[in-house]
């Protein structure tokens, strides 16, 4: 496990995992048309926050496995999503 304990791998996972989760959530709930018509802008903020939850679950597992660098990279990868959620909340 120490072989993959690198910051850049964590950042990559931290950026891709929420995007994949959000796409799967939108597909499952059938929200593509509403998002494309810009009717659900208020839901976008909540979707950004919900998409970070898989990162937090992964973060817990990585801390239990003592892969600290990988866990720190996941946190850094989640920061853009949290920042976008905060900014869209105040707009």
C-alpha positions in Angstrom: 0.0 0.0 0.0 3.0 2.3 0.5 3.7 2.2 -3.2 0.5 4.2 -4.0 0.8 6.5 -1.0 1.5 9.6 -3.1 0.0 13.1 -3.1 -0.7 13.3 -6.8 -2.6 10.1 -6.8 -4.8 11.4 -4.0 -5.4 14.7 -5.7 -6.4 12.8 -8.9 -8.8 10.6 -7.0 -10.1 13.6 -5.0 -11.0 15.5 -8.2 -12.4 12.6 -10.2 -14.4 10.8 -7.6 -16.9 13.6 -6.9 -17.4 14.3 -10.6 -18.2 10.7 -11.3 -20.5 10.5 -8.3 -22.3 13.7 -9.4 -22.7 12.4 -12.9 -24.1 9.0 -11.6 -26.5 10.9 -9.2 -27.8 13.1 -12.0 -28.2 10.2 -14.3 -30.0 8.1 -11.7 -32.4 10.9 -10.7 -33.0 12.0 -14.3 -31.9 15.6 -13.8 -30.1 16.2 -17.1 -32.9 18.0 -18.8 -33.6 20.3 -15.9 -29.9 21.2 -15.5 -29.6 21.9 -19.2 -32.6 24.2 -19.1 -31.0 26.1 -16.2 -34.1 25.5 -14.0 -32.3 23.8 -11.2 -29.5 26.2 -10.4 -30.4 26.1 -6.7 -29.9 22.4 -6.7 -26.4 22.7 -8.2 -25.1 24.0 -4.9 -26.4 21.0 -3.0 -25.2 18.6 -5.7 -21.7 20.0 -5.2 -21.8 19.3 -1.5 -23.3 15.9 -1.9 -20.7 14.9 -4.5 -17.9 15.4 -1.8 -19.4 12.7 0.4 -17.6 9.8 -1.4 -14.3 11.6 -0.8 -15.0 11.8 2.9 -15.8 8.0 3.1 -12.6 7.3 1.1 -10.7 9.6 3.5 -11.9 7.6 6.5 -10.7 4.3 4.9 -7.3 5.9 3.9 -6.7 7.1 7.5 -7.5 3.6 8.8 -5.0 2.2 6.3 -2.3 4.7 7.4 -1.8 6.1 3.9 -1.4 9.7 5.0 -0.1 11.3 1.8 -2.9 9.7 -0.2 -5.5 11.0 2.3 -4.0 14.5 2.2 -4.2 14.5 -1.6 -7.9 13.5 -1.4 -8.6 16.4 0.9 -6.8 18.8 -1.5 -8.8 17.4 -4.4 -12.1 18.0 -2.6 -11.2 21.7 -1.9 -12.3 23.0 -5.4 -15.7 21.3 -5.0 -16.2 22.8 -1.5 -15.1 26.2 -2.8 -17.5 26.1 -5.7 -20.3 25.2 -3.4 -19.5 28.1 -1.0 -19.2 30.6 -3.9 -22.4 29.5 -5.5 -24.2 29.7 -2.2 -23.4 33.5 -2.0 -24.2 34.3 -5.6 
